[in-house]
Amino acid sequence: MIPEFCVFYGVLTFSWIEFLWEQYLTLRQRRVYKTTDKIPERLTDVLDVVTFNKAKSYGIDKNSFSIAEEWINMIISTGFICFNGFTLLWNFSKYCLAETRYNDSEIMTSCVFLLCMNTLGTIMSLPISAYSTFIIEEKHGFNKQTFRFFIKDKIKNFLLVQVISLPITAAAITIVKWGGHYFFIWLWIFAVVTSLFIMTVYPEFIAPLFDKYTPLPDGVLKSKIEELAKKVKFPLYKIYIVEGSKRSAHSNAYFYGFFNNKRIVLYDTLLKDNKDVMNNKTLVEENTIGDEIEENIYVDKIKENGKGMNDDEILAVLGHELGHWKLNHILFYLIISQVNLFIMLFVFGWLYDNSMLYRAFGFYESTHPVIIGLAIIFQYVFSPYNTVISFAMTTLSRQLEFQADAFAKKLGLAKSLETGLISLHNDNLGFPVYDSLFSAWHHTHPQLLERLEAISKTD
């Protein structure tokens, strides 16, 4: 029992150390919110006192919510481990299939187990998500959802997760059982192919289930984006506007697609006073949501409180995104993630049939279900490794963001990128000052002041 005891308390101890470290960082940032009363000198001409105070209030509210949420999640996680949650759910899954012809099927029992885990996770996260959406985001003017839309969105998301995860789980278990001693190689190949497939079909077939994508109409903005893409030899296929304003007032832009079929997506909340978009009748529509009929008129949403970017700022932000593509950052991330996955699956292949690990988490059955091994090893055994890798990737991401900014600067978009970042930051009520340790640990993007300083430097 000594090895199991050491593993159990080792995992529990590390979980609480990591949790307390996160709490310490969060409290450091909270102190910054409370004690920063002056707008940074660099932003005095572009950030007014009202917006600064709103950003401060928003930051404090999110900080308080984060502390409470982390405590709730930590207590639930500790309780799940201490009360042998894996054993209880596995036995319940077997009970559900006891009177069926699948009562001895590990694959079917695993699918029921996963369904139970996902259901419990969704139910427990629902109040937290609702509070964040309808209290925090609503208070600060970002929430655009009705409660009916919120529930409908959650149901669609839950069903979609089951449709995708259950067949993948069944296939993974089959590969482990069939693959012999080197099953981790076949499992890794399967994971790579599956992830690439999902990356391909998600934007085309899954994302439109949640948000409406409309082609950007012909006009000045579209012509400028096409010219920019041509300049950097980006194989642009289409440009879309996504109706993010029905969910949130936050804004963003991104691109997706493989080879010569790349698409650029702009959030409608990103656009400001764009006559080509606002005068286009395809963007005025009626959407039926259950028994409600909501008339979504982009003119009102886009011009709300003067938010958004002008054409040059949008081009600068896209120049940054295209920099990630041109500098092969996307491919770099993909390679790193797949190498990391291979390492983890290799270790999983070495550990997954180890009885001590199962007993350490209260699973005393003679058989060792693959899904239980995956949950224990990937969620708990790999926890220290995942923490180190996460910090390393965060540090790397910050450096790549600087490189993408420098790429946009070389395109002659430096001034527009500066004003665009400031507009995006102000529209999203981003606070301009962060604790250095908190930022280094959490922020995949450099702080606004860091980016502005880097952009303004002479090459």
Legacy VTK file of the C-alpha trace (Angstrom):
# vtk DataFile Version 3.0
C-alpha trace
ASCII
DATASET POLYDATA
POINTS 459 float
0.000 0.000 0.000
2.980 2.348 0.472
3.562 3.051 -3.271
-0.151 3.738 -3.831
-0.172 5.993 -0.762
2.827 7.951 -2.085
1.293 8.363 -5.553
-2.090 9.450 -4.155
-0.708 12.050 -1.765
1.951 13.113 -4.239
-0.698 13.932 -6.842
-2.943 15.605 -4.276
-0.056 17.643 -2.836
1.075 18.870 -6.246
-2.498 19.773 -7.176
-2.816 21.958 -4.084
0.640 23.501 -4.558
-0.262 24.432 -8.135
-3.646 25.735 -6.993
-2.123 27.893 -4.238
0.469 29.213 -6.705
-2.338 30.244 -9.048
-4.149 31.912 -6.152
-0.978 33.786 -5.212
-0.572 35.086 -8.775
-4.245 36.076 -8.943
-3.940 38.022 -5.685
-0.814 39.762 -6.992
-2.784 40.939 -10.013
-5.671 41.951 -7.764
-3.308 44.251 -5.863
-2.291 45.838 -9.176
-5.947 46.513 -10.001
-6.542 48.056 -6.578
-3.427 50.239 -6.421
-3.132 51.499 -10.017
-4.896 54.845 -10.143
-3.123 56.592 -12.997
-3.240 55.908 -16.725
0.220 54.885 -18.023
1.965 57.843 -19.645
2.147 56.057 -23.013
-1.672 55.843 -23.128
-2.736 59.206 -21.717
-3.679 60.507 -25.177
-5.627 57.408 -26.249
-7.230 56.141 -23.038
-9.727 58.335 -21.219
-10.385 58.183 -17.486
-13.886 56.739 -17.907
-12.663 53.784 -19.990
-9.707 53.276 -17.625
-12.017 53.061 -14.608
-14.383 50.727 -16.465
-11.457 48.450 -17.354
-10.321 48.522 -13.726
-13.782 47.563 -12.466
-14.085 44.812 -15.077
-10.666 43.454 -14.125
-11.489 43.389 -10.405
-14.798 41.606 -11.035
-13.145 38.987 -13.248
-10.387 38.569 -10.677
-12.893 37.964 -7.858
-14.828 35.549 -10.013
-11.618 33.690 -10.932
-10.709 33.213 -7.262
-14.144 31.808 -6.425
-14.223 29.586 -9.517
-10.783 28.125 -8.791
-11.758 27.305 -5.217
-14.959 25.596 -6.341
-13.139 23.543 -8.989
-10.372 22.585 -6.572
-12.800 21.404 -3.905
-14.744 19.349 -6.460
-11.538 17.841 -7.880
-10.220 16.941 -4.417
-13.549 15.408 -3.442
-13.639 13.360 -6.648
-10.201 11.892 -5.891
-10.770 11.301 -2.180
-14.151 9.623 -2.650
-12.933 7.314 -5.440
-14.890 9.015 -8.174
-13.442 6.851 -10.941
-14.604 3.654 -9.243
-18.079 5.019 -8.498
-18.653 6.220 -12.064
-17.230 3.058 -13.619
-19.469 0.846 -11.469
-22.461 3.035 -12.324
-21.638 2.695 -16.028
-21.505 -1.087 -15.685
-24.813 -1.019 -13.821
-26.443 0.923 -16.682
-25.441 -1.849 -19.111
-26.032 -4.783 -16.752
-29.263 -5.883 -18.426
-28.029 -5.423 -21.992
-25.885 -7.502 -24.304
-23.069 -4.970 -23.811
-22.623 -5.732 -20.108
-19.117 -7.165 -20.701
-18.037 -4.663 -23.332
-15.249 -2.353 -22.192
-15.867 -0.057 -25.141
-19.567 0.439 -24.387
-18.921 0.792 -20.647
-16.232 3.366 -21.425
-18.645 5.329 -23.617
-21.236 5.387 -20.845
-18.490 6.388 -18.386
-17.403 9.261 -20.641
-21.011 10.346 -21.129
-21.475 10.434 -17.346
-18.259 12.424 -16.890
-19.246 14.936 -19.567
-22.761 15.254 -18.174
-21.540 15.877 -14.637
-18.948 18.343 -15.893
-21.551 20.256 -17.899
-24.055 20.372 -15.042
-21.459 21.572 -12.532
-20.034 24.193 -14.889
-23.453 25.550 -15.920
-24.012 27.821 -12.866
-20.453 29.161 -13.139
-20.825 29.836 -16.846
-24.230 31.458 -16.347
-22.889 33.722 -13.607
-19.953 34.772 -15.778
-22.241 35.506 -18.728
-25.287 37.095 -17.084
-23.643 38.800 -14.106
-20.027 39.681 -14.958
-20.283 40.145 -18.734
-23.779 41.648 -18.508
-22.678 44.180 -15.905
-19.894 45.466 -18.138
-21.906 45.541 -21.357
-20.422 42.539 -23.165
-23.174 39.941 -22.946
-25.618 39.902 -25.866
-27.239 36.526 -25.161
-30.714 35.825 -23.904
-31.050 33.024 -21.368
-32.917 30.980 -23.972
-30.069 31.395 -26.439
-27.538 30.538 -23.712
-29.269 27.241 -22.864
-29.751 26.369 -26.525
-26.046 27.024 -27.137
-25.023 24.803 -24.213
-27.265 21.953 -25.378
-25.870 22.107 -28.920
-22.332 22.183 -27.579
-22.974 19.216 -25.259
-24.504 17.110 -28.031
-21.695 17.994 -30.413
-19.044 16.963 -27.867
-20.713 13.572 -27.431
-21.045 12.998 -31.172
-17.325 13.652 -31.615
-15.803 12.240 -28.416
-17.671 8.938 -28.076
-16.646 7.437 -31.473
-13.074 8.700 -30.975
-12.956 7.067 -27.541
-14.258 3.772 -28.910
-11.673 3.853 -31.722
-8.829 4.691 -29.302
-9.713 1.778 -27.001
-9.870 -0.546 -29.998
-6.395 0.575 -31.117
-4.927 0.034 -27.643
-6.380 -3.488 -27.496
-5.328 -4.326 -31.045
-1.958 -2.558 -31.269
0.150 -4.793 -29.038
3.254 -3.456 -27.260
3.645 -0.582 -29.710
0.013 0.511 -29.706
1.097 4.049 -28.781
2.503 4.516 -32.301
-0.801 3.577 -33.935
-2.710 5.616 -31.351
-0.535 8.642 -32.115
-1.104 8.279 -35.876
-4.836 8.026 -35.246
-4.715 11.138 -33.031
-2.811 13.129 -35.670
-5.205 12.168 -38.475
-8.248 12.831 -36.290
-7.032 16.251 -35.152
-6.241 17.323 -38.717
-9.646 16.096 -39.860
-11.446 18.036 -37.118
-9.374 21.145 -37.887
-10.539 20.828 -41.499
-14.248 20.210 -40.955
-14.805 22.370 -37.855
-14.769 25.801 -39.552
-16.815 24.598 -42.524
-19.469 22.430 -40.915
-19.392 22.783 -37.123
-18.734 26.469 -36.388
-21.727 27.572 -38.556
-23.986 25.570 -36.217
-23.258 28.167 -33.540
-22.649 31.409 -35.459
-23.695 32.798 -38.819
-20.905 33.347 -41.368
-21.592 35.825 -44.171
-19.224 36.593 -47.089
-17.744 40.080 -46.851
-19.435 42.131 -49.591
-17.443 43.756 -52.379
-16.043 47.132 -51.463
-13.010 49.036 -50.257
-12.281 46.832 -47.238
-12.495 43.603 -49.220
-10.218 45.023 -51.950
-7.638 46.117 -49.394
-7.630 42.704 -47.693
-7.213 40.955 -51.043
-4.327 43.281 -51.947
-2.651 42.559 -48.605
-3.049 38.801 -49.074
-1.609 39.042 -52.578
1.321 41.086 -51.298
2.406 38.372 -48.858
1.348 35.553 -51.233
-1.345 34.318 -48.856
-3.665 31.912 -50.765
-6.881 33.667 -49.805
-10.066 31.901 -50.863
-12.854 33.791 -49.079
-13.435 36.481 -46.458
-16.249 36.060 -43.943
-17.940 38.121 -41.284
-19.060 36.101 -38.264
-22.057 37.330 -36.315
-20.361 37.290 -32.940
-22.438 40.225 -31.734
-25.399 37.990 -30.914
-23.245 36.335 -28.245
-20.779 38.968 -27.021
-19.463 42.471 -27.679
-15.870 41.204 -27.642
-14.106 41.288 -31.023
-11.490 39.275 -32.872
-10.177 38.156 -36.279
-8.529 34.950 -37.475
-7.860 32.768 -40.506
-8.173 29.039 -41.115
-7.833 26.424 -43.812
-5.175 24.247 -45.419
-3.182 24.712 -48.619
-4.886 27.034 -51.141
-8.286 27.211 -49.427
-7.603 29.695 -46.634
-10.368 31.893 -45.262
-10.173 35.093 -43.227
-12.863 35.666 -40.611
-13.734 39.056 -39.108
-16.056 39.473 -36.139
-18.831 41.925 -36.921
-17.949 43.724 -33.667
-14.525 44.472 -35.166
-15.966 46.637 -37.938
-16.527 50.354 -37.484
-18.386 52.757 -39.773
-17.805 50.464 -42.754
-20.328 51.603 -45.335
-19.666 48.624 -47.611
-20.791 46.286 -44.858
-23.514 48.350 -43.265
-25.254 49.176 -46.533
-25.239 45.557 -47.683
-28.719 44.080 -47.417
-27.433 40.563 -46.844
-26.427 41.666 -43.369
-29.959 42.604 -42.361
-31.900 39.478 -41.630
-34.443 37.825 -39.422
-33.370 34.838 -37.354
-35.940 32.644 -35.690
-34.804 31.294 -32.322
-37.482 28.989 -30.945
-40.592 31.139 -30.597
-38.558 34.364 -30.575
-37.874 36.386 -33.690
-34.817 38.591 -33.403
-34.072 41.141 -36.070
-30.294 41.440 -36.270
-29.355 44.730 -37.845
-25.600 45.046 -38.075
-25.722 48.835 -38.405
-26.747 49.250 -34.780
-24.366 46.601 -33.491
-21.307 47.758 -35.371
-21.714 51.402 -34.445
-22.554 50.684 -30.814
-20.670 53.130 -28.596
-18.273 53.887 -31.445
-16.498 50.581 -31.010
-14.524 48.737 -33.646
-11.685 49.512 -36.044
-11.288 51.434 -39.262
-10.074 49.751 -42.451
-6.374 50.479 -41.912
-6.462 49.105 -38.369
-8.212 45.948 -39.542
-5.542 45.514 -42.219
-2.819 45.919 -39.601
-4.359 43.275 -37.341
-4.690 40.943 -40.336
-1.076 41.724 -41.216
-0.151 40.437 -37.774
-2.205 37.264 -38.296
-0.699 36.720 -41.747
2.703 37.117 -40.116
1.994 33.980 -38.087
1.316 32.165 -41.356
4.262 33.602 -43.287
6.719 32.856 -40.473
5.399 29.276 -40.186
4.269 29.728 -36.594
1.165 27.607 -37.200
3.226 24.708 -38.559
5.694 25.137 -35.701
2.928 24.863 -33.113
1.457 21.850 -34.892
4.794 20.025 -34.881
5.444 20.815 -31.215
1.971 19.651 -30.175
2.284 16.374 -32.065
5.776 15.653 -30.705
4.482 16.374 -27.213
1.496 14.068 -27.806
3.809 11.276 -28.977
5.905 11.592 -25.797
2.796 11.473 -23.631
1.373 8.448 -25.450
4.733 6.685 -25.181
4.708 7.176 -21.396
1.046 6.163 -21.295
1.950 2.916 -23.080
4.520 2.261 -20.388
2.259 3.048 -17.425
-1.341 2.353 -18.396
-1.417 -1.280 -17.180
0.305 -0.509 -13.876
-1.980 -1.758 -11.073
-0.442 0.606 -8.527
-1.718 3.687 -10.367
-5.274 2.359 -10.489
-5.244 1.387 -6.794
-3.840 4.814 -5.858
-7.045 6.345 -7.195
-9.357 3.817 -5.589
-9.795 1.569 -8.610
-9.308 -1.967 -7.304
-10.814 -4.053 -10.114
-8.607 -6.709 -11.661
-9.115 -5.321 -15.157
-7.620 -1.959 -16.115
-9.955 -0.086 -18.472
-8.126 2.059 -20.999
-10.285 5.124 -20.388
-9.567 5.032 -16.642
-5.854 4.811 -17.388
-6.096 7.737 -19.802
-7.925 9.852 -17.222
-5.519 9.053 -14.380
-2.284 9.405 -16.346
-3.133 12.404 -18.532
-5.000 14.353 -15.849
-2.965 13.576 -12.735
0.324 11.795 -13.420
1.235 14.240 -16.179
0.162 17.264 -14.140
3.710 18.472 -13.251
4.870 17.889 -16.829
1.853 19.715 -18.234
2.527 22.687 -15.952
6.106 23.013 -17.185
5.111 22.573 -20.838
2.290 25.082 -20.490
4.639 27.736 -19.096
7.216 27.017 -21.823
4.558 27.333 -24.538
3.250 30.565 -23.014
6.775 32.013 -23.072
7.277 30.861 -26.667
3.915 32.265 -27.725
4.831 35.720 -26.438
7.988 35.731 -28.533
6.103 34.643 -31.642
3.579 37.440 -31.083
6.425 39.956 -31.146
7.634 38.404 -34.411
4.158 38.683 -35.964
3.976 42.340 -34.905
7.375 42.944 -36.497
6.114 41.334 -39.724
3.126 43.704 -39.837
5.521 46.580 -39.175
7.652 45.591 -42.189
4.509 45.799 -44.312
4.264 49.479 -43.383
1.384 48.933 -40.972
3.134 49.947 -37.730
1.093 53.068 -36.947
-2.218 51.399 -37.805
-1.245 48.343 -35.762
-0.566 50.551 -32.750
-3.916 52.337 -32.974
-5.684 49.049 -33.794
-4.254 47.293 -30.728
-5.259 50.250 -28.571
-8.797 50.222 -30.011
-9.104 46.464 -29.518
-7.773 46.766 -25.985
-10.138 49.614 -25.084
-13.182 47.982 -26.706
-12.576 44.814 -24.692
-11.905 46.815 -21.487
-8.432 45.389 -21.139
-6.555 46.828 -18.168
-3.230 48.333 -19.297
-1.146 47.317 -16.253
-0.361 43.778 -15.128
1.808 42.182 -12.498
4.926 40.900 -14.279
4.819 37.437 -12.694
1.087 37.014 -13.344
1.551 38.089 -16.956
4.551 35.814 -17.549
2.605 32.817 -16.255
-0.769 33.457 -17.900
-0.519 35.716 -20.929
0.188 34.069 -24.274
0.232 37.585 -25.756
2.520 40.340 -24.450
0.935 43.223 -22.580
-0.285 46.147 -24.657
2.476 48.468 -23.418
5.134 45.869 -24.280
3.786 45.490 -27.802
3.535 49.221 -28.369
7.102 49.693 -27.172
8.390 46.929 -29.453
6.495 48.299 -32.485
7.723 51.852 -31.918
11.392 50.847 -31.720
13.601 51.693 -34.690
14.680 48.572 -36.541
LINES 1 460
459 0 1 2 3 4 5 6 7 8 9 10 11 12 13 14 15 16 17 18 19 20 21 22 23 24 25 26 27 28 29 30 31 32 33 34 35 36 37 38 39 40 41 42 43 44 45 46 47 48 49 50 51 52 53 54 55 56 57 58 59 60 61 62 63 64 65 66 67 68 69 70 71 72 73 74 75 76 77 78 79 80 81 82 83 84 85 86 87 88 89 90 91 92 93 94 95 96 97 98 99 100 101 102 103 104 105 106 107 108 109 110 111 112 113 114 115 116 117 118 119 120 121 122 123 124 125 126 127 128 129 130 131 132 133 134 135 136 137 138 139 140 141 142 143 144 145 146 147 148 149 150 151 152 153 154 155 156 157 158 159 160 161 162 163 164 165 166 167 168 169 170 171 172 173 174 175 176 177 178 179 180 181 182 183 184 185 186 187 188 189 190 191 192 193 194 195 196 197 198 199 200 201 202 203 204 205 206 207 208 209 210 211 212 213 214 215 216 217 218 219 220 221 222 223 224 225 226 227 228 229 230 231 232 233 234 235 236 237 238 239 240 241 242 243 244 245 246 247 248 249 250 251 252 253 254 255 256 257 258 259 260 261 262 263 264 265 266 267 268 269 270 271 272 273 274 275 276 277 278 279 280 281 282 283 284 285 286 287 288 289 290 291 292 293 294 295 296 297 298 299 300 301 302 303 304 305 306 307 308 309 310 311 312 313 314 315 316 317 318 319 320 321 322 323 324 325 326 327 328 329 330 331 332 333 334 335 336 337 338 339 340 341 342 343 344 345 346 347 348 349 350 351 352 353 354 355 356 357 358 359 360 361 362 363 364 365 366 367 368 369 370 371 372 373 374 375 376 377 378 379 380 381 382 383 384 385 386 387 388 389 390 391 392 393 394 395 396 397 398 399 400 401 402 403 404 405 406 407 408 409 410 411 412 413 414 415 416 417 418 419 420 421 422 423 424 425 426 427 428 429 430 431 432 433 434 435 436 437 438 439 440 441 442 443 444 445 446 447 448 449 450 451 452 453 454 455 456 457 458
